Each structure stands twice: as structure tokens, then as C-alpha cells.
């Protein structure tokens, strides 16, 4: 039980921030391009309670990735629906990449500071939990970004691809959307796509961003604190 609450305390803030910012960015960009649906429904807020999906949030702690309630976007309201859809869809993964970068820079600075505070009495109580949260933030934001750029609708990558394809090809891709989540579940749980594609991409991203602190990220993901 103690391990569960420790895990919860470390993962909760970065997990909710990653998911919330992902959704808000969709609504913000849609609003900029002419669709105020999310704004009218009060979804352009960083208050996670407005975006919380109970099952999706629990999945962050169970399998390491989760989801929020999708921000509603009416693509017909966009000034140029086909072109603007690309920017709206891409906003989520781009936001997660930015958060991963910021978290990685914070982690690097925190590790450097930690090395010079060897005798600081509150180091373990204050700095260590912050480093753990930053390490998890790098992981969860990169995972969300990489997962969501899979080019299968209704994931963001599928919508970006649909916006870039010629109309007939985009319509053909759109026919897969009702079955998209089933396809994704089958790919993730019944093929080697995670171990062969997503995991190597995730490891590469962590190495590039965290640099000397990379080992700390992987240690926290494999430790008892963040063990699944």
C-alpha cells in the first residue's frame, strides 16, 4: 500500500499535466482556426477535472499510458477544414514533445544541483521526489507523443495523414476510423509494434533529451516505485 501511494504521488501530477495539456492544445488551436466549440464548453482550461476520464487516468498507473476526455472539435467550423485539421491534430503530440523537452532540461538541472547538495538535510525529502516526477514526465510525454503519431485514425497521426492525403485517399483512410481503436489495441497487445517500434523510438527520445540523466529515467521506470 505504501508503494502504491508513493507511485501515485510521483505519477499523478506529471501524468495529469501531460494528458490535460495534450487535450487543451487541440482546443486552443481549433479556436484559433475558427472553431470555438471547446471554448464554449469551458474546455480551454488547465483544470484537469474538466478533462478527466476516470478509466483513462487509472490506466496511467496500471499500464503507464492513459487518456482524457477528447476535446470536441467541429472541423466544419474551421476556416480551411482540410488544412487546419492537420494543425489541430498535430498540436497534441507537439505539446507533449515540448513538455518532455522542458522536463528533461529540468531533470538535467536538478541532477546537477543534487550533486552539489550532498549534505543538504532535506535533499531526499524535497529534491528526490521532484527528480522522480521530472523523470516520469519525460517518459509519459514522449510516450503520449509517439503513440499519438501512429497514422491510424482516430489518433492524431491518422488525422494529420488524412489532412495531407488527396481527398479520395483521405476518405478511404477515414473509413477506418470507427475501427481505429480496435486496430490500435490489436497492434499494441497482439503484435511486436511496441517492442519493435514504439519502445526503440521512446528509448531514443529519452536518450536525446535526458542525456547524462537518461539512466535516472530508466531506473525510475524499472524501480519498485514505478513498477507496473
N, C-alpha and C positions, 0 to 999 in steps of 0.2 A: 504493500500500500504506500509506504514511504517513497519507493522508487517511482510509483505511478504519479504521485503528486509532484515529485521533483521533475519528472519528464514533462508533466503538464505545464508546470511553471516556466520551463525553458522553451517549450514549443509554442505555447499559446499566443504570446504577443507577436513574434515574427510570422507565425502561421496565419493569424487573422489579418495582419498587415499586408501580407503578400496577396491573399485572396481578395481582400477588400479593395486594395489599390488596383488590382487587375480589373475588377468589375467597374470601378468608378472611372477608370481611364476610358473604357468603352463608351460610357455615357457622356463623359466630358467631350470627347472628340465628336461623337454623334451630334451633340448640342452645337458644337462649333460649325458643323456642316449642315445645320438646318433642322435636325430632329430633336425637339425638346421633350420627348416622351419621358426619359429618365429624370430630367429636371422637374417636370410637372408632378412626378410621383415621389419626389423627395429622395431620389437615389444618388444624387450627386453630393454625397457626404461620406466622410471617412468614419462615421459611426458604424462599427461592424454589425451592430444589432439590426441595421436597416438591410443588410445584405446576407445575414446569417442563414445558412441552410444546416439544420441540425445534423443530418446524416453526413453531409459533405465535410462539416467541421470535425466530426468524430473520426472520419476517415484519415484526417491529417495525423491523428495519433495512432491509428490502427495500421495503416499501410504507408504512411509518410507522404500522402498527397490527398488533397481534398478539393472542394469546390464551394462556391457561394451561389445564391440565387442569381441567375443571369440578369444583368441589367437589360430592360426591354429597349429594343431599338426598332423603330419603324423605318425600314430602308426606303420606303416610298416617299418619306418626307425629306430625304437627303437631296441636296441640290443636284448632285450628279450621282444617282444611286450606285451605278456600277463602279465608278472610280472611287467614290467616297467610302464604299463598303470596305475597300482594301485598307484604308487608313483607320477606320473604326475597328476592324478586326485585328489589325497589327498592333493597335495601341496597348492591348493587354500584355502580350509577350514582351513588347518593348519596355513597358513599365517594369515588368519583373526582371528583365536584364539590368535595367538601371538600378533597381533596388539591390540586386545581387552585387553589382559593382560597388555601390555605396557601402553595403555591409562588409564586403571584402576589404575595402580600404579602412573601414573602422576596425576590422579584425586585425589587420596588419599593425595599425597604430596601437591597438590595445595590447597586442603581444609585445611590442617594443616597450611600451610603458610598463608592462608586467615584469619584464626582465630587470628594470631599474628599481622595482619596488619589492625586492626580495624580502625585506624585513617589515613591510607595511602590515600592521596587525589585522586590518580589515580586507586584505587582499583576497583571501578565499571567500569571504562573505559578500564582497561587493564586486570586485573586478572579474573574478572567475565566472559567476553566472552571466555577466554581460558578454564575456567572450563566448560562452556556450550559446547564447541567444544569437549572437552575430554569426557564429559558425553555422547554426541551423538556418538562419536567414539566407545565407549564401546558398545552401543546399536547396531549400524549398523554393526559392525564387528561380533558381536555374532550372529545377525540375519542372515547375509550372510553365516556364517559358519554352523549354524544349518540348515538353509534352504537347503544349497547345499549338506548336507549329507543325504538328503532323498534318499533312494535307488531306484530311478526311473531314467533311462536314459532319456535325456542326462545330468541330473545333475551329479555332481561329485560323489555322493554316489552311483548312478547307475553304473558308470564306475568302481568304486572301487569294488562293488559287482560282476560285470562281470569278473573282473580280478581274483577274489578269487574263483569263482564257477568253477566246472568242465566244459570242453569245450561244451558239449551238453546243459547244463543248461545256460551257458553264451550266447550261440547262441539264445536260446529261449528268454532270457531276452532282447537281442539285437533287437529282432523283435518289441519290444515295443517302440524303440527309435523314429521312425517317429511320434508316437502319444504321446510321453512323455510329451511335453509341454501342450497338451490338457488335459491329465490326471492330471497334476500338477495344472492347472487352475481350473479344476473341483473340485479337492481335497481342494484347498485353499478357493475358493469362494462359494462352494456349500456343503461343509461338515464342521464338527466341528474340523478338524485337526489342525487349527491354535489355536483355543481357548483351545482345549483339549490336544494337544501335543506340538506344537511349542511355544505357549505362556508360559506354565509352564516351559519348558526347558530353554527358554530365561530368565525368571524371576530367575530361579535357578542359571544360569550362571552369571547374573548381581549381585545377592546376594553374590556368592562365590568370584567374582573378586573385586567388588567395596567395599564390607564390610561396614564400617561405612558411606561410601559415597553413598550407594545404594539408599537412599531416594532422593538424589540430582538427580540421573539419572532419576528416575521415575517422579520426579517433572518437569524436563525439557521436558519429553516426553508428559506430560499431560498439560503443560502450554500453554499459547497462543502463545509463541514463536515457539514451535514445533507442535502445533496443526495441525491436518490434515484438 
